[in-house]
Amino acid sequence: MSKKFSIRDFCFIGVFAAIIAALTLVSIPMPNGVAMTLQTFAIALAGIVLGAKKGTIATIVYILLGAVGLPIFSGLRGGLSVLVGPTGGFILSFPVIAVLSGIGSKTNKIIPLYAGIISGALINYLCGILMFMVVTSATFYGALAACVIPFIITDSIKIIMAGLLGKQIKGALEKAGILTSE
């Protein structure tokens, strides 16, 4: 039996879609065309705080808003051309990060939490590399060098921070009675 979303749920989904868009503006352009942003941090945070279902919906809302042309993807870009461009694989796999982060956060245990976030990041890397290879005709190792290696340190920091901050925010909102678990 499916649980219906409340007005509060829709508000949280909208707020997190906006947070993802806002943190995308924190962007460092890289020479390979794949910018360093805080998108994945915000998406993992959405999954952790809202849970797998609502966090994923917030992420899909973000992607759809960008797909229709709002300039909310990195570099203030929007439109379907971004989704079928070199970085499209990363964006299209964002919901996986939210789902796995949300699943990992169901318990108060640290290993499942970080297993969820890290597995989401790895799938994101794989999808991003594959799309980059298709669009740019790069080799696997060329795509790995352009799309993953420059980001490992910063992504590791984002993963750690999303886990720490996400659990704190979720706990505080639940304690205040503002948010209920999925």
Backbone as CSV, one residue per row, in Angstrom:
resi,resn,N_x,N_y,N_z,CA_x,CA_y,CA_z,C_x,C_y,C_z
1,MET,0.851,-1.179,0.000,0.000,0.000,0.000,0.890,1.234,0.000
2,SER,0.640,2.147,-0.918,1.498,3.321,-1.012,1.006,4.440,-0.091
3,LYS,1.962,5.108,0.477,1.653,6.226,1.359,1.597,7.497,0.514
4,LYS,0.586,8.284,0.713,0.470,9.533,-0.034,1.392,10.573,0.574
5,PHE,1.849,11.471,-0.269,2.695,12.562,0.199,1.838,13.671,0.795
6,SER,2.349,14.268,1.857,1.665,15.401,2.482,2.166,16.697,1.835
7,ILE,1.491,17.771,2.159,1.940,19.090,1.691,3.360,19.349,2.197
8,ARG,3.622,18.956,3.421,4.960,19.122,3.997,6.001,18.352,3.185
9,ASP,5.662,17.134,2.766,6.574,16.339,1.940,6.889,17.069,0.631
10,PHE,5.845,17.588,-0.019,6.059,18.315,-1.272,6.929,19.555,-1.049
11,CYS,6.740,20.204,0.084,7.566,21.377,0.398,9.031,20.982,0.575
12,PHE,9.278,19.900,1.308,10.657,19.431,1.478,11.269,19.024,0.140
13,ILE,10.492,18.365,-0.710,10.986,17.974,-2.032,11.376,19.220,-2.824
14,GLY,10.517,20.229,-2.806,10.814,21.480,-3.515,12.027,22.203,-2.944
15,VAL,12.131,22.222,-1.625,13.271,22.878,-0.984,14.570,22.179,-1.379
16,PHE,14.567,20.842,-1.377,15.792,20.132,-1.726,16.116,20.241,-3.208
17,ALA,15.114,20.309,-4.075,15.386,20.559,-5.495,16.067,21.923,-5.646
18,ALA,15.592,22.907,-4.874,16.197,24.241,-4.901,17.609,24.236,-4.315
19,ILE,17.820,23.453,-3.263,19.162,23.355,-2.664,20.136,22.747,-3.669
20,ILE,19.689,21.701,-4.375,20.556,21.093,-5.392,20.921,22.132,-6.448
21,ALA,19.919,22.872,-6.920,20.167,23.896,-7.943,21.107,24.977,-7.413
22,ALA,20.899,25.406,-6.179,21.742,26.456,-5.600,23.180,25.988,-5.427
23,LEU,23.366,24.751,-4.964,24.732,24.265,-4.755,25.434,23.922,-6.063
24,THR,24.672,23.819,-7.144,25.287,23.649,-8.463,26.008,24.932,-8.865
25,LEU,25.545,26.055,-8.353,26.178,27.333,-8.681,27.589,27.433,-8.113
26,VAL,27.886,26.634,-7.090,29.241,26.557,-6.567,29.978,25.637,-7.539
27,SER,30.607,26.237,-8.539,31.150,25.472,-9.651,32.545,25.955,-10.015
28,ILE,33.440,25.009,-10.182,34.796,25.318,-10.640,34.967,24.652,-11.999
29,PRO,35.021,25.451,-13.078,35.189,24.853,-14.410,36.550,24.150,-14.517
30,MET,36.525,22.997,-15.163,37.744,22.232,-15.373,38.026,22.196,-16.879
31,PRO,39.272,22.021,-17.266,39.615,22.053,-18.688,38.957,20.941,-19.520
32,ASN,38.543,19.864,-18.891,37.958,18.737,-19.619,36.467,18.895,-19.891
33,GLY,35.841,19.968,-19.410,34.413,20.195,-19.614,33.532,19.668,-18.499
34,VAL,34.098,18.925,-17.549,33.345,18.411,-16.402,33.674,19.318,-15.223
35,ALA,32.694,20.127,-14.801,32.932,21.095,-13.729,32.892,20.426,-12.363
36,MET,33.624,21.007,-11.436,33.591,20.560,-10.046,32.501,21.368,-9.342
37,THR,31.455,20.668,-8.861,30.327,21.349,-8.220,29.988,20.666,-6.894
38,LEU,28.983,21.196,-6.238,28.470,20.584,-5.012,27.148,19.852,-5.254
39,GLN,26.832,19.564,-6.531,25.596,18.851,-6.859,25.506,17.516,-6.137
40,THR,26.541,16.702,-6.270,26.466,15.355,-5.706,26.362,15.399,-4.182
41,PHE,26.984,16.397,-3.569,26.847,16.591,-2.128,25.376,16.848,-1.786
42,ALA,24.746,17.769,-2.520,23.356,18.139,-2.265,22.418,16.962,-2.532
43,ILE,22.714,16.169,-3.544,21.858,15.034,-3.882,21.958,13.951,-2.807
44,ALA,23.173,13.652,-2.357,23.337,12.681,-1.265,22.625,13.194,-0.015
45,LEU,22.745,14.483,0.253,22.074,15.095,1.399,20.557,14.931,1.286
46,ALA,20.005,15.142,0.098,18.560,14.976,-0.111,18.140,13.546,0.190
47,GLY,18.915,12.577,-0.293,18.590,11.173,-0.033,18.650,10.827,1.438
48,ILE,19.665,11.349,2.128,19.839,11.057,3.549,18.731,11.701,4.383
49,VAL,18.493,12.979,4.154,17.532,13.724,4.974,16.087,13.329,4.654
50,LEU,15.748,13.261,3.382,14.361,12.996,2.990,14.040,11.514,2.861
51,GLY,15.053,10.683,2.740,14.841,9.268,2.481,14.937,8.987,0.991
52,ALA,14.986,7.715,0.662,15.214,7.306,-0.723,14.144,7.837,-1.683
53,LYS,12.881,7.698,-1.324,11.806,8.067,-2.244,11.718,9.582,-2.463
54,LYS,11.599,10.324,-1.378,11.441,11.781,-1.512,12.725,12.448,-2.000
55,GLY,13.883,11.932,-1.575,15.156,12.471,-2.052,15.327,12.265,-3.545
56,THR,14.883,11.103,-4.024,14.952,10.814,-5.460,14.003,11.713,-6.238
57,ILE,12.821,11.920,-5.707,11.862,12.806,-6.381,12.419,14.225,-6.452
58,ALA,13.034,14.707,-5.370,13.644,16.043,-5.389,14.716,16.127,-6.476
59,THR,15.489,15.059,-6.632,16.538,15.031,-7.639,15.943,15.012,-9.048
60,ILE,14.886,14.240,-9.242,14.234,14.193,-10.548,13.610,15.541,-10.892
61,VAL,13.016,16.201,-9.904,12.461,17.544,-10.127,13.570,18.484,-10.595
62,TYR,14.719,18.430,-9.937,15.869,19.253,-10.340,16.250,18.975,-11.795
63,ILE,16.360,17.695,-12.151,16.760,17.326,-13.520,15.714,17.802,-14.529
64,LEU,14.438,17.623,-14.218,13.380,18.052,-15.136,13.370,19.561,-15.327
65,LEU,13.604,20.296,-14.235,13.658,21.758,-14.354,14.819,22.188,-15.259
66,GLY,15.939,21.515,-15.114,17.072,21.802,-15.994,16.798,21.370,-17.425
67,ALA,16.122,20.246,-17.602,15.825,19.720,-18.937,14.924,20.659,-19.738
68,VAL,14.002,21.335,-19.042,13.109,22.256,-19.763,13.761,23.610,-20.028
69,GLY,14.994,23.769,-19.601,15.730,24.972,-19.976,16.163,25.896,-18.864
70,LEU,15.723,25.654,-17.630,16.191,26.522,-16.553,17.706,26.358,-16.416
71,PRO,18.425,27.433,-16.289,19.895,27.355,-16.240,20.408,26.933,-14.856
72,ILE,20.096,25.681,-14.490,20.448,25.206,-13.158,21.474,24.082,-13.166
73,PHE,21.965,23.721,-14.359,23.057,22.766,-14.420,24.360,23.546,-14.319
74,SER,25.467,22.859,-14.118,26.742,23.564,-13.936,27.000,24.505,-15.113
75,GLY,27.641,25.599,-14.807,27.922,26.614,-15.827,26.690,27.384,-16.244
76,LEU,25.648,27.381,-15.411,24.378,28.052,-15.693,23.790,27.609,-17.034
77,ARG,23.863,26.314,-17.282,23.310,25.760,-18.509,22.009,25.037,-18.198
78,GLY,21.200,24.878,-19.202,19.962,24.136,-19.083,19.574,23.592,-20.437
79,GLY,18.577,22.742,-20.470,18.082,22.187,-21.720,18.473,20.735,-21.913
80,LEU,17.768,20.101,-22.846,18.024,18.692,-23.139,19.418,18.461,-23.695
81,SER,19.978,19.473,-24.352,21.320,19.308,-24.936,22.353,18.995,-23.855
82,VAL,22.155,19.485,-22.649,23.087,19.191,-21.557,22.972,17.714,-21.170
83,LEU,21.746,17.195,-21.172,21.533,15.801,-20.772,22.078,14.803,-21.789
84,VAL,22.205,15.214,-23.034,22.773,14.320,-24.050,24.203,14.714,-24.401
85,GLY,24.762,15.650,-23.644,26.135,16.090,-23.859,27.123,15.254,-23.059
86,PRO,28.371,15.672,-23.051,29.428,14.899,-22.379,29.190,14.639,-20.894
87,THR,28.500,15.544,-20.214,28.265,15.357,-18.775,26.876,14.796,-18.464
88,GLY,26.112,14.467,-19.489,24.747,13.985,-19.302,24.640,12.707,-18.481
89,GLY,25.599,11.824,-18.618,25.566,10.576,-17.853,25.632,10.807,-16.362
90,PHE,26.393,11.826,-15.967,26.470,12.169,-14.548,25.109,12.637,-14.061
91,ILE,24.512,13.572,-14.795,23.239,14.160,-14.384,22.127,13.111,-14.361
92,LEU,22.054,12.297,-15.402,20.987,11.300,-15.486,21.094,10.232,-14.403
93,SER,22.284,10.039,-13.850,22.438,9.039,-12.781,22.319,9.654,-11.382
94,PHE,22.060,10.944,-11.280,21.891,11.573,-9.966,20.813,10.901,-9.102
95,PRO,19.669,10.487,-9.681,18.672,9.831,-8.825,19.201,8.573,-8.129
96,VAL,20.141,7.891,-8.750,20.726,6.687,-8.129,21.464,7.076,-6.844
97,ILE,22.152,8.207,-6.871,22.851,8.680,-5.662,21.838,8.910,-4.545
98,ALA,20.730,9.565,-4.876,19.701,9.853,-3.864,19.092,8.561,-3.317
99,VAL,18.767,7.622,-4.206,18.167,6.358,-3.767,19.109,5.624,-2.825
100,LEU,20.357,5.437,-3.253,21.294,4.644,-2.455,21.683,5.352,-1.157
101,SER,21.797,6.675,-1.198,22.076,7.421,0.034,20.911,7.295,1.003
102,GLY,19.692,7.366,0.467,18.499,7.217,1.305,18.379,5.830,1.901
103,ILE,18.660,4.821,1.107,18.612,3.446,1.617,19.668,3.255,2.702
104,GLY,20.860,3.784,2.453,21.940,3.655,3.433,21.672,4.368,4.742
105,SER,20.829,5.382,4.697,20.567,6.176,5.907,19.399,5.647,6.736
106,LYS,18.805,4.538,6.332,17.642,4.016,7.064,17.973,3.613,8.492
107,THR,19.191,3.190,8.724,19.601,2.838,10.082,20.508,3.952,10.609
108,ASN,20.833,3.869,11.852,21.763,4.849,12.420,23.208,4.355,12.351
109,LYS,23.453,3.349,11.540,24.786,2.775,11.433,25.574,3.445,10.321
110,ILE,26.838,3.672,10.596,27.687,4.424,9.683,28.075,3.637,8.435
111,ILE,28.286,2.329,8.573,28.734,1.542,7.416,27.669,1.490,6.323
112,PRO,26.400,1.180,6.637,25.397,1.209,5.562,25.230,2.606,4.950
113,LEU,25.337,3.633,5.783,25.207,5.000,5.281,26.271,5.284,4.237
114,TYR,27.529,5.058,4.594,28.603,5.368,3.653,28.658,4.376,2.502
115,ALA,28.222,3.143,2.720,28.138,2.183,1.619,27.147,2.687,0.571
116,GLY,26.032,3.249,1.027,25.037,3.805,0.113,25.566,4.990,-0.666
117,ILE,26.179,5.925,0.042,26.685,7.131,-0.627,27.793,6.757,-1.613
118,ILE,28.721,5.919,-1.184,29.859,5.552,-2.034,29.390,4.752,-3.248
119,SER,28.465,3.815,-3.051,27.989,3.047,-4.205,27.257,3.955,-5.189
120,GLY,26.519,4.935,-4.692,25.883,5.912,-5.578,26.910,6.715,-6.358
121,ALA,27.982,7.116,-5.683,29.050,7.862,-6.359,29.733,7.014,-7.426
122,LEU,29.960,5.742,-7.133,30.618,4.860,-8.109,29.744,4.651,-9.346
123,ILE,28.448,4.469,-9.144,27.537,4.325,-10.286,27.486,5.626,-11.077
124,ASN,27.502,6.750,-10.375,27.533,8.054,-11.032,28.788,8.198,-11.891
125,TYR,29.927,7.803,-11.347,31.171,7.834,-12.126,31.043,6.963,-13.373
126,LEU,30.542,5.753,-13.213,30.446,4.822,-14.329,29.534,5.374,-15.428
127,CYS,28.358,5.857,-15.046,27.428,6.429,-16.034,28.027,7.656,-16.707
128,GLY,28.690,8.481,-15.913,29.327,9.676,-16.465,30.436,9.333,-17.442
129,ILE,31.260,8.367,-17.077,32.353,7.939,-17.965,31.791,7.390,-19.277
130,LEU,30.766,6.538,-19.179,30.206,5.928,-20.384,29.635,6.976,-21.332
131,MET,28.879,7.923,-20.804,28.308,8.973,-21.657,29.414,9.848,-22.239
132,PHE,30.403,10.187,-21.427,31.526,10.989,-21.898,32.228,10.279,-23.052
133,MET,32.424,8.965,-22.921,33.071,8.188,-23.977,32.241,8.202,-25.262
134,VAL,30.939,8.027,-25.148,30.074,7.988,-26.321,30.067,9.339,-27.040
135,VAL,29.936,10.411,-26.266,29.788,11.740,-26.864,31.116,12.282,-27.403
136,THR,32.204,12.008,-26.693,33.493,12.597,-27.096,34.418,11.623,-27.818
137,SER,34.024,10.363,-27.943,34.866,9.310,-28.532,36.152,9.086,-27.745
138,ALA,36.133,9.421,-26.482,37.310,9.205,-25.629,37.430,7.726,-25.301
139,THR,38.628,7.307,-24.975,38.832,5.946,-24.502,38.380,5.881,-23.045
140,PHE,38.265,4.652,-22.532,37.895,4.503,-21.133,38.896,5.213,-20.235
141,TYR,40.176,5.025,-20.506,41.202,5.640,-19.665,41.232,7.156,-19.836
142,GLY,40.946,7.626,-21.034,40.858,9.073,-21.253,39.695,9.680,-20.483
143,ALA,38.561,8.974,-20.515,37.388,9.450,-19.775,37.629,9.378,-18.270
144,LEU,38.287,8.322,-17.826,38.627,8.183,-16.403,39.519,9.343,-15.957
145,ALA,40.495,9.672,-16.788,41.411,10.775,-16.469,40.700,12.123,-16.474
146,ALA,39.713,12.281,-17.330,39.003,13.559,-17.426,37.875,13.699,-16.412
147,CYS,37.199,12.587,-16.129,35.945,12.661,-15.378,36.010,12.150,-13.946
148,VAL,37.030,11.408,-13.580,37.057,10.807,-12.250,38.287,11.220,-11.456
149,ILE,39.442,10.987,-11.991,40.681,11.196,-11.228,40.795,12.603,-10.644
150,PRO,40.472,13.665,-11.399,40.595,15.009,-10.806,39.622,15.277,-9.654
151,PHE,38.604,14.415,-9.513,37.537,14.668,-8.558,37.565,13.755,-7.332
152,ILE,38.451,12.806,-7.289,38.437,11.807,-6.212,38.580,12.446,-4.832
153,ILE,39.505,13.358,-4.674,39.722,13.967,-3.348,38.513,14.807,-2.938
154,THR,38.057,15.679,-3.824,36.919,16.538,-3.447,35.641,15.723,-3.271
155,ASP,35.453,14.703,-4.097,34.267,13.861,-3.927,34.322,13.077,-2.620
156,SER,35.508,12.651,-2.226,35.654,11.961,-0.933,35.256,12.887,0.218
157,ILE,35.674,14.134,0.129,35.305,15.122,1.154,33.788,15.342,1.153
158,LYS,33.199,15.453,-0.036,31.745,15.645,-0.130,30.980,14.453,0.444
159,ILE,31.492,13.249,0.207,30.846,12.044,0.736,30.878,12.056,2.264
160,ILE,32.031,12.356,2.823,32.170,12.396,4.285,31.245,13.465,4.872
161,MET,31.262,14.651,4.282,30.450,15.755,4.797,28.949,15.479,4.646
162,ALA,28.544,14.879,3.516,27.125,14.574,3.315,26.646,13.585,4.375
163,GLY,27.468,12.581,4.673,27.089,11.608,5.704,26.966,12.248,7.067
164,LEU,27.947,13.041,7.431,27.937,13.682,8.754,26.812,14.702,8.880
165,LEU,26.735,15.599,7.925,25.749,16.676,7.979,24.327,16.145,7.768
166,GLY,24.187,15.196,6.842,22.865,14.656,6.552,22.215,14.010,7.756
167,LYS,22.980,13.190,8.473,22.426,12.539,9.667,22.074,13.569,10.745
168,GLN,22.891,14.613,10.875,22.609,15.655,11.868,21.328,16.416,11.529
169,ILE,21.197,16.801,10.264,20.007,17.543,9.832,18.760,16.676,9.992
170,LYS,18.846,15.433,9.521,17.707,14.524,9.614,17.299,14.324,11.078
171,GLY,18.270,14.099,11.941,17.983,13.896,13.360,17.330,15.116,13.990
172,ALA,17.855,16.295,13.670,17.303,17.531,14.232,15.870,17.766,13.748
173,LEU,15.616,17.523,12.460,14.269,17.729,11.921,13.282,16.706,12.488
174,GLU,13.742,15.468,12.667,12.866,14.452,13.267,12.593,14.763,14.735
175,LYS,13.615,15.194,15.450,13.455,15.532,16.868,12.488,16.699,17.043
176,ALA,12.531,17.648,16.122,11.627,18.803,16.177,10.222,18.460,15.694
177,GLY,10.043,17.250,15.153,8.728,16.841,14.675,8.376,17.410,13.320
178,ILE,9.364,17.950,12.627,9.111,18.569,11.312,9.179,17.543,10.198
179,LEU,9.981,16.524,10.395,10.212,15.509,9.374,9.951,14.141,9.965
180,THR,9.304,13.289,9.178,9.101,11.912,9.601,9.841,10.991,8.657
181,SER,10.336,9.882,9.168,11.070,8.920,8.353,10.149,8.250,7.368
182,GLU,10.759,7.777,6.250,9.980,7.026,5.245,9.580,5.701,5.811
